[in-house]
Amino acid sequence: MTIGNTVGAERLSRRMARGCEFLGSEVAILGGAMSWVSERNLVAAISNAGGFGVIACGAMTPELLDAEIAGTKALTDKPFGVNLITMHPQLFDLIAVCAKHEVTHIVLAGGLPPTGSLDAIKGPGTGKPAKLICFAPALSLAKKLIRSGVDALVVEGMEAGGHIGPVSTSVLAQEILPEVAQDVPVFVAGGIGRGEAIAGYLDMGAAGVQLGTRFVCATESIAHANFKKAFIRASARDAIASVQIDPRLPVIPVRALKNAGGELFTAKQREVAQLLDTGSVEMAEAQLQIEHYWAGALRRAVIDGDVEHGSVMAGQSVGMVRKEEPVADIIAALMGEAVQALEKRAA
Ligand SMILES: Cc1cc2nc3c(=O)[nH]c(=O)nc-3n(C[C@H](O)[C@H](O)[C@H](O)COP(=O)(O)O)c2cc1C
């Protein structure tokens, strides 16, 4: 990946140097793990194009993860990471699979690292310990994570696709970067669709960025043609967060393109709330029905192409996804825009 030798290019590579060194990549852009989408083909393509691909382990078994890491290694000799979800029942077996393959970077998503997981990833006796990257949804948690020994942070705002927190990327970046960016590399995620925004967050002290939505329509992505078409047609306002309608029935917000599935989910919540009111179901059963509603829904959309009833998780930057194109072109465009933005800083 060549970014030229202009003033803007020199400024960009200086601002990305720390993130690149940490990741072992040419550009400090992580391809955020996306369940079903971030498998060997997309991950290897991102790493081969100079970025840093991350395998989404999601609900994979240790055996499937083992095969996915091996498959990715067969497609790239560049570094890549593995994203593990903290509540996976076999988290420690998955960590062992990563260790077996000497995976260099583990991204832990879904909450604070459970007891013992930090030691399993980085502790003594782990041979070549992996670098651990965690999500920091607030400044206090960012500080806590750094104290507990994580190597880098992702700060992800609610513009992002998939499961989201309540605060926007711009506010989180302002709250967290000035306080902790000197201690560990911080990667900003959520709503980034163009290089100007990347330049902006680098100027604020980020070591790099993480993008998900922008990579879904890469030529190398195995997402179903219907899934990609839905992305290309959508605008920012189509990517909406799921809404909880009853305080008794918790819903973790997910940002996805609005479709019939989303409307049926609202109807399902109403139906279950009524059953609770009449005493026809117990609270635990009611909550389980809500929690399980979306099980398999992302797969249904990404792999089967049912974009009406499946979950078409997408961030607000979806409006900036205009066509299917190779990962290398996406990264080159982002870098070009960032270079231009930084070039202008000279004026
Ligand atoms: C379809 C889809 C699936 C996702 N799945 C996961 C996941 O399994 N684990 C995770 O940590 N983040 C997941 N994310 C979030 C991405 O890793 C990334 O942080 C996010 O997409 C960045 O924001 P952006 O979509 O605005 O670029 C997903 C996002 C999308 C769009």
The ligand as an SDF file (V2000), in Angstrom:
LIG
                    3D

 31 33  0  0  0  0  0  0  0  0999 V2000
  -23.1320   -7.0110   10.1900 C   0  0  0  0  0  0  0  0  0  0  0  0
  -22.3260   -6.6350   11.4050 C   0  0  0  0  0  0  0  0  0  0  0  0
  -21.9770   -7.6360   12.3110 C   0  0  0  0  0  0  0  0  0  0  0  0
  -21.1860   -7.3170   13.4400 C   0  0  0  0  0  0  0  0  0  0  0  0
  -20.8020   -8.3220   14.2960 N   0  0  0  0  0  0  0  0  0  0  0  0
  -19.9520   -8.0380   15.3140 C   0  0  0  0  0  0  0  0  0  0  0  0
  -19.4320   -9.0780   16.1520 C   0  0  0  0  0  0  0  0  0  0  0  0
  -19.7450  -10.2540   15.9520 O   0  0  0  0  0  0  0  0  0  0  0  0
  -18.5750   -8.7440   17.1540 N   0  0  0  0  0  0  0  0  0  0  0  0
  -18.1970   -7.4260   17.3710 C   0  0  0  0  0  0  0  0  0  0  0  0
  -17.4160   -7.1670   18.2970 O   0  0  0  0  0  0  0  0  0  0  0  0
  -18.6590   -6.4160   16.5990 N   0  0  0  0  0  0  0  0  0  0  0  0
  -19.5080   -6.6900   15.5730 C   0  0  0  0  0  0  0  0  0  0  0  0
  -19.9190   -5.6740   14.7430 N   0  0  0  0  0  0  0  0  0  0  0  0
  -19.3280   -4.3150   14.9190 C   0  0  0  0  0  0  0  0  0  0  0  0
  -18.0610   -4.1460   14.0290 C   0  0  0  0  0  0  0  0  0  0  0  0
  -17.0120   -4.9760   14.4540 O   0  0  0  0  0  0  0  0  0  0  0  0
  -17.5300   -2.7130   14.0410 C   0  0  0  0  0  0  0  0  0  0  0  0
  -17.0580   -2.3550   15.3130 O   0  0  0  0  0  0  0  0  0  0  0  0
  -18.5790   -1.7060   13.6060 C   0  0  0  0  0  0  0  0  0  0  0  0
  -19.1810   -2.1480   12.4290 O   0  0  0  0  0  0  0  0  0  0  0  0
  -17.9170   -0.3360   13.3820 C   0  0  0  0  0  0  0  0  0  0  0  0
  -18.8470    0.6420   13.0700 O   0  0  0  0  0  0  0  0  0  0  0  0
  -19.3650    0.9370   11.5730 P   0  0  0  0  0  0  0  0  0  0  0  0
  -20.3370   -0.1570   11.2760 O   0  0  0  0  0  0  0  0  0  0  0  0
  -20.0310    2.2440   11.7100 O   0  0  0  0  0  0  0  0  0  0  0  0
  -18.1830    0.9240   10.6680 O   0  0  0  0  0  0  0  0  0  0  0  0
  -20.7530   -5.9740   13.6380 C   0  0  0  0  0  0  0  0  0  0  0  0
  -21.1370   -4.9790   12.7170 C   0  0  0  0  0  0  0  0  0  0  0  0
  -21.9020   -5.2790   11.6150 C   0  0  0  0  0  0  0  0  0  0  0  0
  -22.2600   -4.1960   10.6300 C   0  0  0  0  0  0  0  0  0  0  0  0
  1  2  1  0
  2  3  1  0
  2 30  2  0
  3  4  2  0
  4  5  1  0
  4 28  1  0
  5  6  2  0
  6  7  1  0
  6 13  1  0
  7  8  2  0
  7  9  1  0
  9 10  1  0
 10 11  2  0
 10 12  1  0
 12 13  2  0
 13 14  1  0
 14 15  1  0
 14 28  1  0
 15 16  1  0
 16 17  1  0
 16 18  1  0
 18 19  1  0
 18 20  1  0
 20 21  1  0
 20 22  1  0
 22 23  1  0
 23 24  1  0
 24 25  2  0
 24 26  1  0
 24 27  1  0
 28 29  2  0
 29 30  1  0
 30 31  1  0
M  END
$$$$
